[in-house]
Amino acid sequence: MNKNKFSIHNLSVDQISNLSRLLALTFIIILGVIISDSFLSLENLSNILTNASVLIIIGVGQTIAIVTNGPDLSSGSILTICAVLVAILMKSFGIPFPIAILAGLSLGALIGVVNGVMISKVGIPSFVSTYGLMWAVFGFAYVLLHGYVLYDFNSSFRFIGNGSLFGFLPMPIVIMVLVVALGIFVMTKTTYGRRFYAVGTNNVCAKMSGINVDKTVILAFVSSGFLSALAGIVLIARINAVQSDIGSNYLLSVLATVYMGGASTEGGEGTIQGTIIGALIITIVYNCMNLLAVPSEWREAVIGLLIILTVLTDSFAKKRAEKTII
């Protein structure tokens, strides 16, 4: 019998944990249907998925980082600085948008390398290194923009955030689906995914089994940095503007998304599928509050309570499952 699996009523701990999150999502959807007749309209559902896309794209990278070595607290600042770089290259220097996008993605990956090296080679805990880098990167973004807002990008670039594939599939959703599909494939079907989980579970055992732990950690944070940059590009293409604090609201949201999705604070546990559920829960709750015209000062409190409730429910379900071993 697999020692890491317990079952209750023929379900494993992981299955019961996933079921509890699906039930939470179902309950919130039912609540949305009750409070508004327009909740299930195609326009509103498309709006929900489009709003969730940026959060899910960041969440995929954050999931890889958390599974491997801990949270990447710099994801929001990477989103910001890469979005700022792309905007400046296009607006101030007239650089074609494909080259500007490539530069932004490269910068995100480079910052990920810096994070990974500080963690794996220097030995700084991920919480400390990424937190320090977060403030440094936000500072650079302020310096680059000097408090200004850049807006009105060309239509070809804006297609990434506002265009539709085949006339009905919003591009943010298309990009999100591609990122999710690739992320799930890497984490479940490749040796890289197995290495991420192995290093996060026990890096000493992983090293003894021949895994290059340092390289794996660096790759995890490169993935997080690259996808944070991609999310920033999609975001500014959608809203057609960028400012120096554009990513500040995403840090807590993405951490909540991943941890609500079942990731462990100790590493080695978490799935992209769970992260998607967490992102949808948060996005739908925000959507319901918008439909109810809930004052903005109450929204963060509601999200905070929801996070606590979801994590407590998940923890309770796991403990109950672990008490019955078959």
C-alpha positions in Angstrom: 0.0 0.0 0.0 1.2 3.5 -0.8 2.0 5.1 2.6 1.3 8.5 1.3 -2.3 7.6 0.4 -5.1 7.1 2.9 -8.7 6.4 1.9 -12.1 7.0 3.3 -15.1 5.5 1.6 -12.7 4.4 -1.1 -11.3 7.9 -1.7 -7.8 9.0 -1.1 -6.7 12.1 0.9 -5.9 13.8 -2.4 -9.2 12.9 -3.9 -11.2 14.1 -0.8 -9.2 17.3 -0.8 -9.9 17.9 -4.5 -13.6 17.1 -3.9 -13.8 19.7 -1.1 -12.5 22.4 -3.4 -14.9 21.4 -6.2 -17.8 21.5 -3.7 -16.7 25.0 -2.6 -16.5 26.1 -6.3 -20.0 24.6 -7.0 -21.5 26.3 -3.9 -20.1 29.7 -5.1 -21.5 29.1 -8.6 -24.9 28.3 -7.2 -24.8 31.4 -5.1 -24.0 33.4 -8.1 -27.0 32.0 -10.0 -29.2 32.8 -7.0 -28.1 36.4 -6.7 -28.2 37.4 -10.4 -30.1 36.2 -13.4 -27.2 37.4 -15.6 -24.6 35.3 -13.8 -24.8 32.4 -16.4 -25.0 34.7 -19.4 -22.3 34.0 -22.0 -21.0 37.6 -21.6 -20.6 37.2 -17.8 -19.0 33.8 -18.0 -16.6 35.0 -20.7 -15.8 38.0 -18.4 -15.1 35.7 -15.5 -12.8 33.5 -17.5 -11.0 36.4 -19.0 -10.4 38.0 -15.6 -9.2 34.7 -14.2 -6.8 34.2 -17.1 -4.1 36.5 -15.8 -4.3 35.1 -12.3 -4.1 31.5 -13.7 -1.1 32.2 -15.9 0.8 33.6 -12.9 -0.6 30.8 -10.8 0.9 28.1 -13.0 4.4 29.5 -12.5 3.7 30.1 -8.8 2.6 26.5 -8.4 5.8 25.2 -9.9 7.8 27.4 -7.5 5.9 26.5 -4.4 5.9 22.8 -5.2 9.7 23.0 -5.6 11.1 25.3 -3.0 8.5 27.9 -1.7 6.6 31.0 -2.8 7.9 33.5 -5.3 6.9 36.7 -3.7 8.3 38.7 -6.5 5.8 37.5 -9.1 3.7 40.7 -8.9 6.8 42.9 -9.3 8.1 40.8 -12.2 4.7 41.3 -13.9 5.1 45.0 -13.4 8.7 45.6 -14.5 8.2 43.4 -17.6 5.0 45.1 -18.6 6.7 48.5 -18.1 9.7 47.4 -20.2 7.4 46.2 -23.1 5.4 49.5 -23.0 8.5 51.7 -22.9 10.1 49.8 -25.8 7.0 50.2 -27.9 5.9 53.8 -26.9 9.3 55.5 -26.4 11.6 53.7 -28.8 9.2 52.5 -31.5 10.3 48.9 -31.1 8.0 46.4 -33.0 5.8 44.7 -30.5 7.0 41.1 -31.1 10.6 42.2 -30.2 9.3 44.2 -27.2 7.4 41.1 -26.0 10.4 38.9 -26.4 12.4 41.4 -24.3 9.8 41.4 -21.6 9.6 37.6 -21.4 13.5 37.4 -21.4 13.6 39.9 -18.5 11.1 37.8 -16.5 13.1 34.7 -17.1 16.3 36.5 -16.1 14.8 37.7 -12.8 13.8 34.1 -12.3 17.4 33.1 -12.7 18.5 35.6 -10.1 15.8 34.3 -7.7 16.9 30.7 -8.3 20.6 31.4 -7.9 20.1 33.3 -4.6 18.0 30.4 -3.3 19.9 27.4 -4.5 23.5 28.7 -4.7 23.7 31.3 -2.0 21.3 29.5 0.3 18.9 32.4 1.0 15.3 31.2 1.9 12.9 31.8 -1.0 10.6 33.9 1.2 13.5 36.3 2.0 15.2 36.4 -1.4 12.0 36.9 -3.4 10.6 39.4 -0.9 13.7 41.5 -1.1 13.8 41.3 -4.9 10.1 42.3 -5.0 10.8 45.7 -3.5 13.9 46.2 -5.7 12.0 45.4 -8.9 9.0 47.6 -7.9 11.5 50.4 -7.3 13.0 50.1 -10.7 9.5 50.2 -12.2 8.8 53.5 -10.4 12.1 54.9 -11.6 11.5 53.9 -15.2 8.0 55.4 -15.4 8.7 58.4 -13.2 5.1 58.2 -12.0 3.6 58.4 -15.6 1.1 56.1 -17.1 1.7 54.8 -20.6 -1.3 54.0 -22.7 -2.8 53.7 -26.1 -0.8 50.8 -27.6 -1.1 49.8 -31.2 -4.0 47.6 -32.2 -1.8 44.6 -33.1 -0.4 44.4 -29.6 -3.8 45.0 -28.0 -5.2 42.0 -29.9 -3.3 39.8 -27.3 -5.6 41.2 -24.6 -8.8 42.2 -26.4 -8.8 40.2 -29.6 -10.7 36.9 -30.3 -9.5 33.8 -32.0 -12.0 32.7 -34.7 -14.1 35.6 -33.6 -15.4 34.1 -30.4 -12.5 32.9 -28.2 -11.0 35.8 -26.2 -7.2 35.7 -26.6 -6.4 35.9 -22.8 -8.4 32.6 -22.4 -6.6 31.0 -25.4 -3.2 31.9 -24.0 -4.3 30.7 -20.5 -5.5 27.4 -21.9 -2.1 26.9 -23.7 -0.2 27.7 -20.6 -2.3 25.4 -18.4 -2.0 22.5 -20.9 1.7 22.9 -21.1 2.0 23.2 -17.3 -0.1 20.1 -16.6 1.9 18.1 -19.2 5.3 19.2 -17.7 4.2 18.5 -14.1 2.6 15.1 -14.7 4.2 13.6 -17.8 7.9 14.7 -17.8 11.0 14.1 -15.7 11.1 17.8 -15.0 7.8 17.6 -13.2 8.9 14.6 -11.1 12.0 16.5 -10.2 10.1 19.5 -9.0 8.0 17.3 -6.7 11.0 15.3 -5.5 13.0 18.4 -4.6 10.1 20.0 -2.9 9.3 16.8 -0.9 12.9 16.2 0.3 15.8 17.9 -1.5 18.4 15.7 0.4 16.8 12.5 -0.9 16.4 14.1 -4.3 20.1 14.9 -4.4 21.1 11.4 -3.3 19.0 10.0 -6.1 21.0 11.9 -8.7 18.8 15.0 -9.2 20.6 18.3 -9.8 18.7 20.2 -7.0 20.2 23.6 -7.8 19.3 23.4 -11.5 15.8 22.2 -10.6 15.2 25.1 -8.3 16.5 27.6 -10.8 14.3 26.2 -13.5 11.3 26.4 -11.2 11.8 30.1 -10.6 12.6 30.8 -14.2 9.2 29.3 -15.0 7.6 31.5 -12.4 9.4 34.7 -13.7 8.6 33.9 -17.4 4.9 33.3 -16.7 4.6 36.4 -14.5 6.1 38.4 -17.4 3.6 36.8 -19.9 0.7 37.6 -17.5 1.9 41.2 -17.4 1.9 41.5 -21.2 -1.6 40.0 -21.5 -2.8 42.4 -18.8 -1.5 45.6 -20.3 -2.7 44.5 -23.7 -6.2 44.1 -22.3 -6.4 47.3 -20.3 -4.4 49.3 -22.8 -2.3 51.0 -20.2 0.6 50.4 -17.7 1.6 52.0 -14.5 4.3 51.3 -11.9 2.1 49.5 -9.4 0.1 47.5 -11.9 1.1 44.1 -10.4 0.9 45.0 -6.7 -2.5 43.5 -6.2 -1.6 40.2 -7.7 0.9 38.9 -5.0 -1.7 38.0 -2.3 -4.2 36.9 -4.9 -1.9 34.4 -6.6 -0.6 33.0 -3.3 -4.2 32.6 -2.2 -5.0 30.9 -5.5 -2.3 28.4 -5.2 -2.7 27.6 -1.5 -6.5 27.4 -1.9 -5.8 25.0 -4.7 -4.1 22.5 -2.3 -0.4 23.5 -2.5 1.5 22.8 0.7 3.5 25.4 2.5 6.2 22.7 3.0 6.6 22.0 -0.7 6.2 18.9 -2.7 2.4 19.1 -3.0 0.1 21.0 -5.3 -1.4 20.8 -8.7 -2.1 23.2 -11.5 -5.7 21.8 -11.7 -6.1 22.8 -8.0 -4.7 26.3 -8.8 -7.3 26.7 -11.6 -10.1 25.9 -9.1 -8.6 28.4 -6.6 -8.4 31.1 -9.2 -12.0 30.5 -10.3 -13.2 30.7 -6.7 -11.6 34.1 -6.2 -12.6 35.5 -9.5 -16.3 34.3 -9.2 -16.5 35.8 -5.7 -15.3 39.1 -7.0 -17.8 38.8 -9.8 -20.6 38.1 -7.5 -19.7 41.1 -5.3 -19.6 43.3 -8.4 -23.1 42.1 -9.4 -24.3 42.9 -5.8 -22.5 46.3 -5.9 -20.7 45.4 -2.6 -18.6 48.3 -1.5 -14.9 47.9 -2.4 -13.8 48.2 1.3 -15.6 44.9 2.1 -14.3 42.9 -0.8 -10.8 42.2 0.6 -12.3 41.2 3.9 -14.7 38.7 2.1 -11.8 37.2 0.1 -9.7 36.9 3.3 -12.5 35.1 5.1 -13.1 32.9 2.1 -9.4 31.9 2.0 -9.4 31.0 5.6 -12.6 29.0 5.3 -11.4 27.1 2.2 -8.0 26.2 3.8 -9.7 25.1 7.1 -12.2 23.0 5.2 -9.5 21.4 3.2 -7.4 20.7 6.3 -10.4 19.2 8.1 -11.2 17.0 5.1 -7.6 15.7 5.0 -7.6 15.0 8.8 -10.8 13.1 8.6 -9.6 11.1 5.7 -6.3 10.2 7.4 -8.2 8.8 10.5 -9.6 6.0 8.4 -6.9 3.9 6.8 -7.8 1.0 4.6 
